[in-house]
Amino acid sequence: MSKLTFIFLLISSFSHSQTVEKNGLIDSYTKQAIITEPKGNNPHFAIDGKLHTYWESENPLPDKYIADQTMNVFINTAPNRPISEINKIFDGDLNTAVLIKTAADRTKATFSIQLKRPLLLHYISIKAAIENNLKLRITYADKSMQSIDLKREDSYQLKAITPNKPIAIESISVSAASSFQLFELAALSTPPEVNFTIDLGTQKRIGQCYSRHFNEGNIQAINLQFSNNGNEWKTVNELNAEAIQLLPTVLEKPINTRFVRVNYILGWQEYGKAALWELKLFDEFGPYGPPADFTVIKQPLNQRLGLNMVWGWGQHVYSDQIQNGKGWQQYQNTFKKLRIYHNLLWDIKAPGISANYNQMLLGQGTAANWWLNWEREYGFLKQKGFDITTTLMFKNENIPVSLWTNPAENAYNIGAELGRFLGQKNLAEAVEVGNEPWDYPPEFYRILGENMASGLKANSSKAKILPAAFQNSYKSSAFNDQQNFLPDFVSTEMLKKVDKLNVHFYSHTIDSKGYRISVPPEDPRSEIHGIRNTIRYRNENAKEKAVWVTEFGYDGNNAQEPCLHSECVSEAQQAAWGLRATFYLLRQGAERAYWYFYANEATDSHLHSRAGLTLSATHNFEPKASYFAFKDALEILGDYYFSAVLIESDELVAYQFTHENSNKKYIVAWIPNSQDPKDGNWFTNGFMGSIQGYFILDGKPNNSWLQSENQNKFFLSGFPRVFEVSE
């Protein structure tokens, strides 16, 4: 073991009991669950894996609660039932009756009940057959009374009575001028409840629950509850009935349980019901499964970390005309890998038309743009030391299915022509067959993807071929409405033709109100953990192919260009979480990761518009904190490869980077899950040897190496720190 590792080295070993599918997905425990409380319509819809089907409960009011021993406090078996010998009035059956006769010494027929103890009642039901008006009288514990008249036309009707005082009731009487039949007296002391309950068969370790439980109106509360015997329940979370999305619940500690139910407390609206759209249950790793085993990839950081950008760096001129020190000049000494969006409609007006790249090389533009010369742009950037991945942009929105007159032939010719052009001067190290063409039908993209990849492969021998970016965390429409599941779009045949797999990850989740937000990469809810599913898919289906994350990032605020949408984070969080997300993706097995984006968009605030490492052209591409954080990280660690995972815990993350030639090492460490990156703690020095110096990657523009004043302790925050340690 290296002398630079921590004394308290603790690499967790994970046991995983949930089913892993061949496509890398983690099955929900509900897939094999038995529904034990199936009242209502279509209970199986709540665990069918689909977001737009749902179970709908029965309506307790006005009548269904009466036969329910858990709700009707007057029913025969209730502990506080009224004192009476006439059980049929309290049997929960609206079709059984007792004749209440006029007594010989009285002018009225009367029936009275005395509660075993005064009880606060909110809703009383009565059904009677009467020839004259009937009076129901409530006596409260303070001896005050309330009288309600039922008219002759109410005969045989179930009538609801609402007590007008929030005071416990001690007795109720009903009377009429002549004999009458009394079918039922029932009451609720608490709001009506309905439950959706499942039995997992055996105890399961549950750490994450996902539920879509949107209900309109008549819901006072929704509780997620666990039990080991089906009788005694523990509430683990209160759910927001107004949230429309599928919401995650992460337990503070995993719980072993067998029975799970969603408990609904309804309001007093008659015919009110509850709905459950979807329930998914997982262990503490959620739908993403446990972390991947760490594998050393002996490529330095500057060969694994890239940057997304566009033609001309958004300055409307070729990169060789940029004279303001911005664009490529801001990144030449840090990022070596660029990913450029190559719009297919810049080259052709429709599939089936040649782009005329030979004409373009003569300075006469492409078939779609007379002024365009991709060789000038790509060639200049290559000359300045950048390696280029070109992303061929097309989707149904701008090149609809109807424009592909012969899809297989059109796609092959596009790939062949572009591959031939790029290959002539080795302008691109990789080509992506689309960016996010998720609006195409999957079977149609498979035709385009397979044939375009074939054309590229035949005519660009050095460029690596990638499919468009698709996720493998969950099936389409299982967690959201996106239609972008990798196995749907990338066929087995296409897997044979591409060299890498391609994914996009943003550290998003849904909060308790149903809004999408950004979270630290270590947050167990974060979608960034989908890299684990992709790695499992790769291991099972394409073991020799590396995974590239061609987009990841955060929208960060800045006073000059405020970030106002729900996914926004602070400028400091963008810097800290952005670096931590980088290290996380590489640690999980991504061979390469490209930050999105080089600069903000000069628009109003919307998703991804504030993801830049700099401000927009409107503010002269002024660097943000994230720019300096990545710049410093690459200047220090750029020539070092990720060599070891030292510690991963809720309190501390520490990774090791090594220089292949000199064997010099750095340790990068931080505290995970900190909302404010400045917050931190002191740790006892567990390094073997002494700390020679440390560098804080907090995005300040003029940072330098610092010397530790105390060799026995060191401070860590949410900003990664680089430690130089002597052996």
PESUL-V128134 format. One record per pair of residues at least 6 apart in sequence whose C-alpha atoms are under 6 Angstrom apart, sorted by the first residue. I is the first residue (numbers start at 1). J is the second residue. D is the distance in whole Angstrom. If there is no record, write none. Layout:
[[I | J | D] [I | J | D]]
This chain:
[[3 | 688 | 6] [4 | 688 | 6] [6 | 686 | 5] [6 | 687 | 5] [7 | 686 | 5] [9 | 647 | 6] [10 | 647 | 6] [11 | 647 | 6] [19 | 26 | 6] [19 | 27 | 5] [20 | 26 | 5] [23 | 537 | 5] [24 | 533 | 5] [24 | 536 | 5] [24 | 537 | 4] [26 | 287 | 5] [28 | 280 | 5] [28 | 281 | 5] [28 | 282 | 6] [29 | 281 | 5] [30 | 280 | 6] [33 | 199 | 6] [33 | 200 | 5] [34 | 198 | 5] [34 | 199 | 5] [35 | 198 | 4] [36 | 197 | 6] [36 | 198 | 5] [37 | 196 | 6] [37 | 197 | 5] [40 | 56 | 6] [40 | 57 | 4] [40 | 58 | 5] [41 | 55 | 6] [41 | 56 | 5] [42 | 55 | 5] [43 | 55 | 5] [45 | 53 | 5] [45 | 54 | 5] [45 | 55 | 6] [46 | 54 | 5] [46 | 55 | 5] [46 | 276 | 6] [46 | 277 | 5] [46 | 278 | 4] [47 | 278 | 6] [47 | 279 | 6] [49 | 478 | 6] [50 | 478 | 5] [51 | 277 | 6] [51 | 278 | 6] [53 | 277 | 6] [54 | 276 | 6] [54 | 277 | 4] [55 | 275 | 6] [55 | 276 | 5] [56 | 274 | 6] [56 | 275 | 5] [57 | 273 | 6] [57 | 274 | 5] [59 | 271 | 5] [59 | 272 | 5] [59 | 273 | 5] [61 | 270 | 5] [61 | 271 | 5] [62 | 270 | 5] [66 | 72 | 5] [66 | 92 | 5] [67 | 92 | 4] [72 | 186 | 6] [72 | 187 | 5] [72 | 188 | 6] [73 | 81 | 6] [73 | 187 | 6] [74 | 81 | 5] [74 | 90 | 6] [74 | 186 | 5] [75 | 90 | 5] [75 | 91 | 6] [76 | 90 | 6] [76 | 91 | 6] [80 | 116 | 6] [82 | 113 | 6] [82 | 114 | 6] [82 | 115 | 4] [82 | 116 | 6] [83 | 114 | 6] [89 | 183 | 6] [89 | 184 | 4] [89 | 185 | 6] [90 | 184 | 6] [94 | 183 | 6] [96 | 183 | 6] [97 | 181 | 6] [97 | 182 | 5] [97 | 183 | 4] [98 | 181 | 6] [98 | 182 | 5] [99 | 180 | 6] [99 | 181 | 4] [100 | 179 | 6] [100 | 180 | 5] [100 | 181 | 6] [101 | 109 | 5] [101 | 179 | 4] [102 | 108 | 5] [102 | 109 | 4] [102 | 179 | 5] [108 | 176 | 6] [108 | 177 | 5] [108 | 178 | 6] [109 | 175 | 5] [109 | 176 | 5] [109 | 178 | 6] [109 | 179 | 5] [110 | 174 | 6] [110 | 175 | 4] [111 | 173 | 6] [111 | 174 | 5] [112 | 172 | 6] [112 | 173 | 4] [113 | 171 | 6] [113 | 172 | 5] [114 | 171 | 4] [115 | 170 | 5] [115 | 171 | 6] [118 | 168 | 5] [118 | 169 | 5] [118 | 170 | 4] [119 | 168 | 5] [119 | 169 | 5] [120 | 167 | 6] [120 | 168 | 4] [120 | 169 | 6] [120 | 189 | 6] [121 | 188 | 6] [121 | 189 | 4] [122 | 188 | 6] [122 | 189 | 6] [123 | 161 | 6] [123 | 162 | 5] [123 | 187 | 6] [123 | 188 | 5] [124 | 160 | 6] [124 | 161 | 5] [124 | 186 | 6] [124 | 187 | 4] [125 | 159 | 6] [125 | 160 | 5] [125 | 185 | 6] [125 | 186 | 5] [126 | 158 | 6] [126 | 159 | 5] [126 | 184 | 6] [126 | 185 | 5] [127 | 157 | 6] [127 | 158 | 5] [127 | 183 | 5] [127 | 184 | 5] [128 | 155 | 6] [128 | 156 | 5] [128 | 181 | 5] [128 | 182 | 4] [128 | 183 | 6] [129 | 155 | 5] [129 | 156 | 5] [129 | 180 | 6] [129 | 181 | 5] [130 | 155 | 5] [130 | 180 | 5] [131 | 152 | 6] [132 | 152 | 6] [133 | 150 | 6] [133 | 151 | 5] [133 | 152 | 5] [134 | 149 | 6] [134 | 150 | 5] [134 | 175 | 6] [134 | 176 | 5] [135 | 148 | 6] [135 | 149 | 5] [135 | 174 | 6] [135 | 175 | 5] [136 | 147 | 6] [136 | 148 | 5] [136 | 173 | 6] [136 | 174 | 4] [137 | 146 | 6] [137 | 147 | 4] [137 | 172 | 6] [137 | 173 | 5] [138 | 145 | 5] [138 | 146 | 5] [138 | 172 | 5] [139 | 145 | 5] [139 | 169 | 6] [139 | 171 | 5] [140 | 168 | 6] [140 | 169 | 4] [140 | 170 | 6] [141 | 168 | 6] [141 | 169 | 6] [141 | 170 | 6] [192 | 266 | 5] [193 | 264 | 5] [193 | 265 | 5] [193 | 266 | 6] [194 | 264 | 5] [195 | 262 | 6] [195 | 263 | 5] [196 | 261 | 5] [196 | 262 | 5] [197 | 260 | 6] [197 | 261 | 4] [198 | 259 | 6] [198 | 260 | 5] [199 | 259 | 5] [200 | 258 | 5] [202 | 258 | 5] [203 | 256 | 6] [203 | 257 | 5] [203 | 258 | 4] [204 | 256 | 5] [204 | 257 | 5] [205 | 255 | 6] [205 | 256 | 4] [205 | 283 | 5] [206 | 254 | 5] [206 | 255 | 5] [206 | 282 | 5] [206 | 283 | 4] [207 | 250 | 6] [207 | 251 | 5] [207 | 254 | 4] [207 | 283 | 4] [207 | 284 | 4] [208 | 249 | 6] [208 | 250 | 5] [208 | 282 | 5] [208 | 283 | 6] [208 | 284 | 6] [208 | 286 | 5] [209 | 248 | 6] [209 | 249 | 5] [209 | 280 | 6] [209 | 281 | 5] [210 | 247 | 5] [210 | 248 | 4] [210 | 279 | 6] [210 | 280 | 5] [211 | 246 | 5] [211 | 247 | 5] [211 | 278 | 5] [211 | 279 | 5] [212 | 246 | 4] [212 | 277 | 5] [212 | 278 | 5] [213 | 276 | 5] [213 | 277 | 6] [214 | 241 | 5] [214 | 242 | 6] [214 | 243 | 6] [214 | 244 | 5] [215 | 241 | 5] [218 | 266 | 6] [218 | 267 | 5] [219 | 266 | 4] [219 | 267 | 6] [220 | 265 | 5] [220 | 266 | 5] [220 | 267 | 6] [221 | 264 | 6] [221 | 265 | 5] [222 | 238 | 6] [222 | 239 | 5] [222 | 263 | 6] [222 | 264 | 5] [223 | 237 | 6] [223 | 238 | 5] [223 | 239 | 6] [223 | 262 | 6] [223 | 263 | 5] [224 | 235 | 6] [224 | 236 | 6] [224 | 237 | 5] [224 | 262 | 5] [225 | 233 | 6] [225 | 234 | 5] [225 | 235 | 4] [225 | 236 | 6] [225 | 260 | 6] [225 | 261 | 5] [226 | 233 | 6] [226 | 234 | 5] [226 | 259 | 6] [226 | 260 | 5] [227 | 233 | 5] [227 | 257 | 6] [227 | 259 | 5] [228 | 257 | 5] [228 | 258 | 5] [228 | 259 | 6] [230 | 259 | 6] [243 | 513 | 5] [243 | 514 | 5] [244 | 514 | 6] [245 | 514 | 5] [247 | 510 | 6] [288 | 529 | 6] [288 | 530 | 6] [288 | 533 | 6] [292 | 588 | 6] [296 | 643 | 6] [298 | 641 | 6] [299 | 641 | 5] [300 | 639 | 5] [300 | 640 | 5] [300 | 641 | 4] [301 | 638 | 5] [301 | 640 | 6] [301 | 641 | 6] [302 | 638 | 5] [304 | 592 | 4] [305 | 592 | 6] [305 | 593 | 5] [305 | 594 | 6] [306 | 337 | 4] [306 | 338 | 6] [306 | 593 | 6] [306 | 594 | 4] [307 | 338 | 5] [307 | 594 | 5] [307 | 595 | 5] [308 | 338 | 6] [308 | 339 | 5] [308 | 595 | 6] [308 | 596 | 5] [308 | 597 | 5] [309 | 340 | 5] [309 | 598 | 6] [310 | 340 | 5] [310 | 341 | 6] [312 | 318 | 5] [312 | 319 | 5] [313 | 327 | 5] [334 | 631 | 6] [334 | 634 | 6] [336 | 386 | 5] [337 | 386 | 6] [337 | 387 | 5] [338 | 388 | 5] [339 | 388 | 6] [339 | 389 | 5] [339 | 390 | 6] [340 | 390 | 5] [341 | 391 | 5] [342 | 391 | 5] [342 | 392 | 5] [342 | 393 | 6] [343 | 392 | 6] [343 | 393 | 5] [344 | 393 | 6] [346 | 368 | 6] [347 | 355 | 5] [347 | 366 | 5] [347 | 367 | 6] [347 | 368 | 5] [348 | 355 | 5] [348 | 367 | 5] [348 | 368 | 5] [349 | 368 | 6] [351 | 404 | 6] [351 | 410 | 6] [352 | 410 | 5] [355 | 366 | 6] [355 | 367 | 5] [356 | 366 | 6] [356 | 367 | 6] [360 | 366 | 5] [360 | 373 | 6] [364 | 370 | 6] [365 | 371 | 5] [365 | 372 | 5] [365 | 373 | 6] [388 | 428 | 5] [388 | 429 | 6] [389 | 428 | 6] [389 | 429 | 6] [389 | 430 | 5] [389 | 431 | 6] [390 | 431 | 5] [391 | 431 | 6] [391 | 432 | 5] [392 | 432 | 6] [392 | 433 | 6] [392 | 434 | 5] [393 | 434 | 5] [393 | 435 | 6] [394 | 434 | 6] [395 | 437 | 5] [396 | 439 | 6] [396 | 440 | 5] [408 | 447 | 6] [408 | 451 | 6] [411 | 448 | 5] [411 | 451 | 6] [411 | 452 | 5] [412 | 451 | 5] [412 | 452 | 4] [412 | 455 | 5] [415 | 452 | 5] [415 | 455 | 4] [415 | 456 | 4] [416 | 455 | 4] [416 | 456 | 5] [416 | 459 | 6] [419 | 456 | 5] [419 | 459 | 5] [419 | 460 | 5] [420 | 459 | 5] [420 | 460 | 6] [423 | 460 | 5] [429 | 463 | 5] [430 | 463 | 5] [430 | 464 | 4] [430 | 465 | 6] [431 | 465 | 5] [432 | 466 | 5] [432 | 467 | 6] [432 | 468 | 6] [433 | 467 | 5] [433 | 468 | 5] [434 | 468 | 4] [435 | 468 | 5] [435 | 469 | 6] [436 | 469 | 6] [438 | 484 | 6] [442 | 488 | 6] [442 | 489 | 5] [446 | 489 | 6] [450 | 494 | 5] [464 | 499 | 6] [465 | 498 | 5] [465 | 499 | 5] [466 | 498 | 5] [466 | 500 | 5] [469 | 502 | 5] [469 | 503 | 5] [470 | 484 | 5] [470 | 485 | 6] [470 | 486 | 5] [470 | 503 | 5] [471 | 485 | 5] [471 | 486 | 5] [472 | 485 | 6] [472 | 486 | 5] [472 | 533 | 6] [472 | 534 | 6] [473 | 530 | 5] [473 | 533 | 6] [475 | 485 | 6] [476 | 483 | 5] [476 | 485 | 5] [499 | 545 | 6] [500 | 545 | 5] [500 | 546 | 5] [500 | 547 | 6] [501 | 547 | 5] [502 | 548 | 5] [502 | 549 | 6] [503 | 549 | 5] [504 | 549 | 5] [504 | 550 | 6] [504 | 551 | 5] [505 | 528 | 5] [505 | 552 | 5] [506 | 528 | 6] [506 | 552 | 5] [506 | 553 | 6] [507 | 518 | 6] [507 | 519 | 6] [507 | 521 | 6] [507 | 526 | 5] [507 | 527 | 5] [507 | 528 | 5] [508 | 517 | 5] [508 | 518 | 4] [508 | 526 | 5] [508 | 527 | 6] [509 | 516 | 6] [509 | 517 | 6] [509 | 525 | 6] [509 | 526 | 5] [510 | 516 | 4] [517 | 566 | 6] [517 | 567 | 4] [518 | 567 | 5] [520 | 577 | 6] [520 | 673 | 6] [521 | 581 | 5] [522 | 673 | 6] [547 | 590 | 5] [547 | 591 | 6] [548 | 590 | 6] [548 | 591 | 6] [548 | 592 | 5] [549 | 593 | 5] [550 | 593 | 6] [550 | 594 | 5] [551 | 594 | 5] [551 | 595 | 6] [551 | 596 | 5] [552 | 595 | 5] [552 | 596 | 6] [553 | 595 | 6] [553 | 596 | 5] [554 | 574 | 6] [554 | 611 | 5] [555 | 568 | 5] [555 | 608 | 6] [555 | 610 | 5] [555 | 611 | 4] [556 | 568 | 6] [556 | 569 | 5] [556 | 570 | 5] [556 | 571 | 5] [556 | 574 | 5] [556 | 610 | 6] [556 | 611 | 6] [557 | 563 | 5] [557 | 570 | 5] [557 | 571 | 5] [563 | 605 | 6] [564 | 605 | 6] [565 | 606 | 6] [575 | 625 | 6] [575 | 626 | 4] [575 | 629 | 6] [576 | 719 | 5] [597 | 611 | 5] [597 | 612 | 5] [598 | 612 | 5] [598 | 613 | 5] [599 | 612 | 4] [599 | 613 | 5] [599 | 614 | 5] [599 | 615 | 6] [599 | 616 | 6] [600 | 609 | 6] [600 | 610 | 5] [600 | 611 | 6] [600 | 612 | 4] [600 | 615 | 5] [600 | 616 | 5] [601 | 609 | 5] [601 | 616 | 5] [602 | 616 | 5] [613 | 624 | 6] [613 | 626 | 5] [613 | 627 | 5] [614 | 621 | 5] [614 | 622 | 5] [614 | 623 | 4] [614 | 624 | 5] [615 | 621 | 5] [615 | 622 | 5] [625 | 699 | 4] [626 | 699 | 6] [628 | 699 | 5] [628 | 701 | 6] [629 | 697 | 5] [629 | 698 | 6] [629 | 699 | 4] [640 | 657 | 6] [640 | 658 | 5] [640 | 659 | 4] [641 | 657 | 5] [641 | 658 | 5] [642 | 657 | 5] [643 | 656 | 6] [643 | 657 | 5] [643 | 658 | 6] [644 | 655 | 6] [644 | 656 | 5] [645 | 655 | 5] [646 | 654 | 5] [646 | 655 | 5] [647 | 653 | 5] [647 | 654 | 5] [651 | 671 | 6] [652 | 671 | 5] [653 | 669 | 5] [653 | 670 | 6] [654 | 668 | 6] [654 | 669 | 4] [655 | 667 | 6] [655 | 668 | 5] [656 | 666 | 6] [656 | 667 | 5] [657 | 665 | 6] [657 | 666 | 5] [658 | 664 | 6] [658 | 665 | 4] [666 | 723 | 6] [666 | 724 | 5] [667 | 722 | 6] [667 | 723 | 5] [668 | 721 | 5] [668 | 722 | 5] [669 | 720 | 5] [669 | 721 | 5] [670 | 716 | 6] [670 | 717 | 6] [670 | 718 | 5] [670 | 720 | 5] [671 | 717 | 5] [671 | 718 | 5] [674 | 718 | 6] [677 | 717 | 6] [677 | 718 | 4] [677 | 719 | 6] [678 | 717 | 6] [679 | 717 | 5] [680 | 716 | 5] [680 | 717 | 4] [681 | 715 | 6] [681 | 716 | 6] [682 | 714 | 6] [682 | 715 | 4] [683 | 713 | 5] [683 | 714 | 5] [684 | 712 | 6] [684 | 713 | 5] [685 | 712 | 5] [685 | 713 | 5] [689 | 726 | 6] [689 | 727 | 5] [690 | 725 | 6] [690 | 726 | 6] [691 | 724 | 6] [691 | 725 | 5] [692 | 724 | 5] [692 | 725 | 5] [693 | 706 | 5] [693 | 707 | 5] [693 | 724 | 5] [694 | 705 | 6] [694 | 706 | 5] [694 | 722 | 5] [694 | 723 | 4] [695 | 705 | 5] [695 | 721 | 6] [695 | 722 | 5] [696 | 721 | 5] [697 | 719 | 6] [697 | 720 | 6] [697 | 721 | 6] [698 | 719 | 5]]
